Amino acid sequence: MNWIKENWLRYYHMHSKKKMYLFGALLCLLLGSFMVFNPLYFWGIVMALIVQLIGGIFEAVLRAEFATLTMITWPIGYFISYVIIGGVFYLLITPIGLFRSKRYKVGWIESVTDIDKKKLNE
């Protein structure tokens, strides 16, 4: 629990006042675009926009919102990055390695399996 509190406070005090207002403005634009493209959640988005406008007046609201959203999305990003790296490895690197096995000739010249001892010291 102490780890969560320390990280939350670190994220709370991370950015300057100008960057917090920029965060609030960008989040307002994002929520407004959700309202335009999906009017089903109209009142929920209106309430979120009201919170953003209150955050424009009171900076502590924006800081708390930024710290909370960062703490929620950090584990998601951490997990997804490993899934993407694993997918690239198993879908791209592994087939290349299987294709380049000893059964296939690779490149323009044939690979040499035995090394000439006279050429080692040249």
N, C-alpha and C positions, 0 to 999 in steps of 0.2 A: 504494500500500500504506500509505503514511503517513496518507492521508486516512481510511482504514478504521480505523486504530489511534486517531487523534485522535477520531473520532466514537464509536468503541466506548468509549473512556475517558470521553467526555462523557456518554454514556448510563449508564455504570457508576456515575458519581458524581452522577447527576441528582436522585435522590429521597432523602428522609430514611429512617431506619430503620423508622419506623412505616409509611410507604407501601410499603416493600419487603415487609414482612410481610403487608400487605393484598394486595399483588400475589400473593404466594405462596398466601394463603388462597383468593383468587378463582380462581387457576389450579387449585388442588386441587378446588374445587367444579366447575369446568368439566370437568376430567378425570374426576371421579367421575360426573358426568352422562353423559359419553361411555360409561363402563363400564356404567351402568344401561341405557342405550338401545341400545347395540351391544356385546354381550358377545363378539363375534368377536375383538376385539383385547384381551382381558382381561389377559394377562401384560404386554404392552407398556404398557398404562395403569397397571398395578400398579407397574411399574418407574418410570414417570414420577411416580407419587404418592410413591414412596419417595424419589426425588430431591427432591420438594417438601418432604417432611418433614425431610430432611437440611438443606434450605435454611432451614427454620424454626429449626434449631439454629445453623447457620453462615450468617450473612447474606451472606457473599461468594458463596456458591453462587447465592442469589437474585439478587444484583446481576449476576453473570455471565450468568445465564439471561435476565434482563430486557434486558441490553444486546445479547445475541445475537439474541433474538427481535425486538427493535426494529430491529436492522440488517438482518435478513432481510425483515421485513414493510414497511419504509419504501419500497423501490423498487416493491413491489406496489401499495401505496396511492397512490404518486405516479403510476404508469401508469394505474391504474383510475380515478383522478379525472379524468384527461384523456379517457378513454373515455366516462365518464358525461357530462361537459360537452359533448363532441362529439355524443353521442347526443341530448342535449336540444336542442342547436342544430339538428342536421339533421332530427330528428323532430318538433320543435315550432316552432321559430322560422322555419325555411325554409318550411314549408307556409303559415304565416301570411303571410309576405312574398309568396309566390307567389299566394295568394288575394287579397291586397290590391293586386294590380297595377292598372294603369290601365284594364284591361278592365272592372273591377267598380266600381260606385258604392259609396262607403264613407260610413257615418254617416247622419245625418238630412238633411243638406243636401248639394248637389252641390259638389264642389270646383271652385275657380276656377283656371283655368290662366293667364289673363292678368291682370296687376295694374294697377289704376287708378292712374296717376301722381299724381293729385290727392290721393289718400288716404295717400300715403307720409309726408307731413310733418304729419299731424294729431296 
